[in-house]
Amino acid sequence: MKQEYLVFYISIFILSILVIAGVAIPNQLEEVTSNIQAFFTDAFGWYYLILVSIILVICLYFLISPVGRIKLGRQDEKPEFSTPTWIAMLFSAGMGIGIVFYGTSEPISHYAISSPTGEVGTDQAVRDALRFTFFHWGIHAWSIYAIVSLAIGYFQFRHNKSGLISATLQPLFGDKMNGMTGKAIDTFSVLATVLGVAASLGFGAMQINGGLAYLFAVPKTIWMQFIIIAVVTVLFLLSAWSGLGKGIKILSNANMILAGALFLMMFLFGPTLFILNLFTHSIGTYIQTLPQMSFRIAPLNEDIRGWINAWTIFYWAWWIAWSPFVGIFIARVSRGRSIREFVFFVLLIPSVIVFLWFSAFGGSAIALEHNGIATISNLSPEESLFGVFANYPLSMVASITAMILIGSFFITSADSGTYVLGMMTTNGSHHPGNKIKFTWGILLSAIALALLYSGGLQALQNMMIIAALPFSIIIALMTISLIKALREEARQLGIGQIKKRKA
């Protein structure tokens, strides 16, 4: 066995066992993962909240710190991609399917099914719905991506290290990262990446199936989802064959055009004034209550703590599980950007886009239900978007556009995932072979199907939370390592130092 492929073979072995278990003993797998997930959220909820908040503070510090002038690469290096294409690529990889899946279902759930404050269906529930949705999808989420991709990009392009997670820990552990300890860390990273990406592919298949069921009465079954995943797998493997500069770049730009068109349809034909007012109010309350929400754990209220576990802790775990994949991909396309520019664009620009999206789609769903026009909360999460479209003009056009967008995001996420996994399992190669990428593409689809078969949406969520805990420790170490290296370079370059006056 070649040393550089050790992570590949170990990861394939572990994940193959998961696929076999999902097919052979689906009920037992769902039960075991549910029990582990419940233990993790109860025992480590406080830890997730504190860790993610610290990461956010560190990212904000980089915005104003003198080290923000340091580039991911040589100081005279220019970015490989234009800023609009760069934003499109990081956004498509970073959230893609998620915002379409949860765009209506999360706000309407907070309003009508399970309010974060317990006041379902009230005016206060309307205000809370968007505020907490912004919290889950805003700067906390993107700070996790930012810190991981910063560490990878800094060590890879500034210090010529490999594009592996283990390489970012060398300032702390030295040559141990070149041995079995480093391989173990990279294997953990691969497992977290696979489970995070596979879960998103599962969400995409469920929503495409939900749209077909709502519009054309196509049955919602695991076999229909199998067909959807099989078709999309062929498409993203063709995209993966074309390479980073062609397939992913073209699809990412297409995603932003489609998403923009869908947003404009909802904004113009939906309750425009309500959307604008809700967006403005929610931004204000989000900023005002951000510290309170960041550390909200409800130690004396079991119902609210259950809501926090099901939503906030789940999301923090999801972003952590996705961060090795998104981090490596964003780092790969961000060479030549300064740290300050990188943090500003990665942290703030996607957050604003997300806030506008949820205000339009979530706000339209809430307006329908709050005004007694339609009961969107009775629909399943994968059908709620199409239920909203049905109450506004051009509903069929919007629904077809949404399904194309989901499919395009599906392809982009899987394509990016196969590229990143290829890098991670070929010792950081920027050009992993097509055989490696195809192997990962097929395995990603197989795991998504196995998790859907063993327990649907809940099984997908369980596995992400389980995968996130060990990788969260790695993220904490990566952050410490990055700060240590930046302080050392700042000292060498004289950045931020006050020169002493001569007596």
N, C-alpha and C positions, 0 to 999 in steps of 0.2 A: 504494500500500500504506500503510494507516494505521500510524503509528509504534507505537501501543500494541499492534498485532497482529503486529509484526515477529517477535517470539520465536515466536509461534504458527506462522506460515508457514514459518520456517526449520526449526523442529523437525519439522513435518509432512513437509517435503521430505526431511530426513535419514532420518527413521524409515520413510518410504515406500520409500526405496531399500533399507533393511534388510529390509523385508517382501518386496520383489521378489527380492532376492538369496536370501533364505531359501527361496523357492518355486522360483526358476529354477536356482540352483546350490547346493543344500543341502550337498553333500559338501565343496565348496570352502569354503563359509562355515564349516562345522564345523572344517575343518582350520586355516583362518586364525585363527579365534577360539581354538582350542586352543593354537596356537603362541604367540599374544600372551599368553594367560592363563598359560602356563607361564613365559614370560619375566618377567611381572609378579610372580608369586609367588616366583620364585627371586631376582630382583634387588631387590625391594622388601618382602620379608617382614619384615625388621628394622624398616623404616620404619613399617609398619602396627602392629607391636607397640608401638613407642615412642609413636607418635601417640595410639593409643587409651588407653594407660596414662596419658599426660599429661592427656588429656581427663577420665579418671576422677578423677584427683587434683584437678583444678580443680573438678569438680562436688562432690566431698566438701568442698572448701574453702568452697564457697558455703553448705553446710549449717551451718557454724559461724561464718561471716564475718558481721559487722554488716550488710553489703549484702544479706543474706538477708531483711531487713525490707522492702526495696523491692518494690513490687507491679508486676505486669504490667498497668499501667493506673494510674488515679488511686489514691491511698492510701486513699480512702474507698469505692472501688468494690467491689461484691459479685460473686462468681462467677456466670456465666450458668447453669451446670449444677450440679446437686447432686453431692456427692462420689462416691457410688456410680455415678451415670450417667457422670460424668467418667472414673472409672477404667475403666469398661466400654468407653467410646469409645476411650480411648488404647490399651487393651490389644487391642481388636479390630483397630484400625488398625496397631498396632505389631508384632504377631506372629501373631495369628490362625491362618491356614492352616498356618504353619510348625510350631507346636507339635503340631498333629494329625499332620502328615506325618512329623515326626521324633521324635514322642513315644516310639515303640517302636524305630524303625529306627536311631536314633543310638546309644542305650545298648547295644542288642544287637550293633551293629557293633563298638563299642569293646570289648565283652566277647568276642565269638566270631570276628570276621572280621579286624579290624586294631586291635590294642590300642595306645593311646598310648605304652605302655612296652614293647611287644613280647611281653607275656606273655598270649597268648590262652587263654581257657578256664580260667584259674586263679582262686583266691580273690582274688588281687591285681587281676586283670582286672575282677572284680565291683566292687571298691572304686574302681578308676580310671575305670570306665565312667561312673558318676554324677558323680564329681568333675569330670571334663573336660566332661561335658554341662552341668553347672551353670556352669562357666567360660565356655562358649560362649554361653549364653543368659541369663547373670546381669547383674551391675551394669556390666560393660564394655559390653555391647550397649546397655543402657538409658542409659548415660552419653553415648553418641553421639547418641541421640535427644534427650536432655535438653539438651545444649549447643546443638544446632541450633535446637530449638524455643524455648529460652530467648532466644537471640539474636534470633530472628524476633519472638517475643512482646514482648520488651523494647522493641525499636525501633519496632514497630508500635503497641503500645498505650500505651507510656510517652512516646514522642516523635512519635507520629502519622505514622510513615513508612508506605510501602506494604508489603504483606505479601510482598515479594519477597526472594530471597536477596541480590540486589545492594544492597538498601537497608541491610542489616546491615553493609556494608563502607564506608559513607560516612565514618565517623570515620577510616578509614585512607586512602581515596582521593578523598574529597570529591566534586566534581561529575562526575568521570569515570564514576561509577556511574549518572548520568543519560543517558550517551551510549552509544556502541557497545560500550565495555568492559563496562558493566553489562548490556547485551543479551546479550553473549557469555557472561557468567557465568550469567545466567538461562537461556540455552539449554542450557549444560552441565547445569544443575540439572534442567531438563525431561528431558533425555536419560537422566540417571541415574535419575530417578523412574520414567520409562516402563519402562526395562529392569528395574528392581527390582520394580515392581508386576507387570509381564508375567510375570516369572519365577515369582512366587508364584501367579499365576493358572494357569500351567502345572503347578505342583506340585499345585494343587487338582484340576485336570482329571485328572491322572495318578492321584491317589489315589481319586477317585470311580470312575474306570474300573477301578482295582485292586480296589476293594471289590465292584463289580458282577461282576468276573471271578472273584473268590474265592468269592462267595456264589452267583452264578447262572450261572457259566461264560460270561459275556458276553465276547467277544474283546477283548483289549487292542490296539487299533489307533489310528492317528492319526485315522481317520474317526470312531471312537467318541468320541475326545477332542474332535473338531470338533463333534459333536452336543452334547456336554456343555457346551462353551464357548458354543455358539450359544444354548442354552436359558438358561444362567445370564446371558449378556449381555443378553437381553431382560428378565430379572428385575432386574438391577442398573440398567439404564437406566430402568425404571419407578420404582425406588427413588430414583435420581438426580433424576428429575422432581419428586419430592415435597419435596426440599430437605433441608438439614442438620438442622433441628430436628425433622423427622418421620422420614424414612426411615432415616438413619444412627443416630439416637438410638434408635428402636424396635428396629432390628436389633442394635445393640450390646448393649442390655439382654437381648434374646432370646439372643444368643450366650453371655452369661455364665450365663444360666439353663441352657441346653443343656449347656454345658461343665461346669457344676457338677453336673448330673445324671449326666453320663457319668463324671466323676471319682468321684462317690459309688458308682456301680455297680462301677467297677474297684477302688476302695478296699475296699468291703464284701465283694465276692465274690472278690476276688483274695487274695493272701497278705498280709493286713492287717499282721500283726506284722512280717513281713519288710520291708514297705514303710516302716513307722515306724522300724525300726532302721536301714535303709539311708539313709533321709532324714536321720536324726539324725547318723549317722556321716559321711555325705557333706558335710553342712553344716560339720561340724568340720574335715574335711580340706581342704575348699574354702577356708575362712578361713585355715587354717594355711599352705597352699601357694600362696595367691593371688599373692604377688610372684614366686615361682618360675615359675608357669605364665604369668604376664603377659609375661615376657621369654624364654620358652623357644623357642629357634630351632634347636638341635641342629646346630651347624656341622660336627661331626665324624662324624655318623651320618646317612647318606643315607636309610636306611629311615625313621627317625623324622622327619627333615626332610620327607620325602615325605608322611608322615601330617600333620604340622603344616600343610603347604601345602594339603592336601586338606580339612582340617577348620578349623583355627584361622584361617588366612589367608582361606580362603573365607568364613567367618562374619564376620570383621571387614570384608571387602569388601561382603558382603551388607548388613550394618547401615549401612555408609556409603552404599551405593547407595540404600537405602530412606530414609535420613535426611532428604533434602529433602521428600519426600512426608509422612513421619510428622511431621517437625519443623513443617512449615506447618500440618498438620492439628491436632496437639496444641496448638500456639500458638493456633490459632483458637478452640479450646474451653477454653482456660485463662485467659482474661482475668479479672482480679480476684484471681488467686492471688498470694501473695507468692513471692519467689524461693526462700526456705527451704522453704515448703510444697510448691512445685512440684517441687523437686529430691527431697525426701523421698518424695513419692508416685510420681513418675515413675521414680526410681532403685530404690527398695527394695520397694515393694508389688508391682509386677508380677514382680520377681525371685523373691520368695517364692512367688507363685502358680505361676510356672514351675517352681520347684524341687519343689513338691508334685506338680505334673502329671507331671514326668519320673520322680519316685520311684514314683508309682503305676503308670504305664504301662510305663516302662522297667524298673522293678523287677519287675513281673509277668512281663515277657518274659524277663528274666534268670533269674528263679526257675524258670520252665518248663524252660529249656535247662540250667541248672546242675544241676537235679535229675533230668535225663534224661527229662522228661515229653514235651517237644515240641522240635523243632529250628526255632525261629523264624528263625534266621539264614539258612536256606535260601530263605526267601521274599524277594521283591523288596521294596524300601523301601515302595512304595505298598500292598503287601498285608500287611505285617507286623502292623499294628494289628488287622486282621481275623483273622489267624492266632492272635493272643493271645486275642481274644474267644472263639474257637472252643473254647478249653480251660476256659472258666469258665461259670457259669450265666447264663441270659438272653443268650446270645451273639447271637442274631438281633436282639433288641431293642437291644442295645448297638451292633451293626453298623449298623442303620438309623439310630439316633440319631447315630452318628458321621458318616454320610454327609450327614444333614441339617445337622449342625453345620459340616461342610466347605463345603457349599453356602452356608450362611448367612455364614460367614467370607469365602468367595469373593465373595459379593455385597457385603458390607461393605467389603472391601479395594478392590474395583473401584469401588464407589460413592464411597468416600473419595478414591480416586485420581483419578477424573474431576473431582470437585469441586476438588481441589488443583491439578490440571493446568489446569483452567479458570481458577483464580485466577492461576497463574503465567504464563499466556499472555494475560491481559487486564489487564496492568499492576496486578495485585494486587487486582482487584475481589472483594469479599466475596460478590457475587451474579452469578457468571458465567452467561451465557445458556445455555439448554438446548441450543442448536445446538452451542455450543463443547463442552459436556460430552458430548453424544452423539458428536461427532466423536472425542473422546478415548476414550470407551468402546469404540467400534468398533475404533479403532486399537490399543488395549491388547489386545483379544482377538485381532486379526490378528497382532500381534507374538508373543503367546504361542503361537499356532498355528504361525507361521513357525519359531520356535525349536524347538518340539517336533518339527516336520517335519525340520529340518536336523540334529538330533542329540540330541533327547530331553533328559533330565536334565542331561547334561554340557554341552550347548549353553546351557541356561539358566544354569548356574553360570558358564560361561566369560564370557558377556556381562555378568553382574553384576560380576565381578572387573575386567573391562576398564573398565566405566563408573565404578567406584569410585575408581580412582587419581586422575584429574583432580579429582574432587569432593572427595577427601580434602584436597587443597591448599586448596580453598575453605573447608572446615571449619576448618582451622588458622587461616586469616585471619579467619574469623568469630569464632573464640574470642579472638584477640588484640584484635579490634575491640570485642567485648563487654566484655572486661576493662578496656580503655582508657576506654570510656564509663561503666562502673560506677564506676571510680576517680574520674573527673571529677565524677559526680553525688554520690558519697559525700563528696567534698571540698566541694562546694557546700552540701550538706545538713548537713555537720559530723558525718557518721556515722563512728563508729570513731575519732574524733580525741580525744586526751587534752588537756583544757584545762590550760594552764599556770597554776600557782599564782602568786598575786601575791607578790612578794618582801617 
